[in-house]
Amino acid sequence: MMAFTFTQPAHGQIMEEKYDKATQLHKEGVTHDLEGTAESMRAALEKFEQARLIYQEINAQPEETYCLGRLGSINNSLGNKQKALDYFEQALPLLRAVGDIRFEALTISCNDLTYSNSDIENFSDLSEKNH
């Protein structure tokens, strides 16, 4: 994750505290995800979603996109294909906005894999939207 700086002193401190909280939630999500059980992955989903909402609130787009990617990946692993696709689809415009080409390519690849295991008819619709 990248360091995040804030400009206004009082506002900056509050934003830093929120960023730190989101980063802690993200780390907890990674820990749960790495355990690899269905139960731990569901716990990871909760942590990543909480972190994502905070990152969104403080406009930390790169970090929000990382959470969206993890949410998509975990949902895919749990068999929640449509949820996975929804998260990947949310991540793509943010990735383009922050210019993260490598993560954008990875997210598109995850879309491809999720669709290859899901409804192939919907894939052409999403491909047209994202290209």
Secondary structure, 3 states (H helix, E strand, C coil): CCCCCCCCHHHHHHHHHHHHHHHHHHHHHHHHHHHCCHHHHHHHHHHHHHHHHHHHHCCCHHHHHHHHHHHHHHHHHCCCHHHHHHHHHHHHHHHHHHCCHHHHHHHHHHHHHHHHCCCHHHHHHHHHHHC
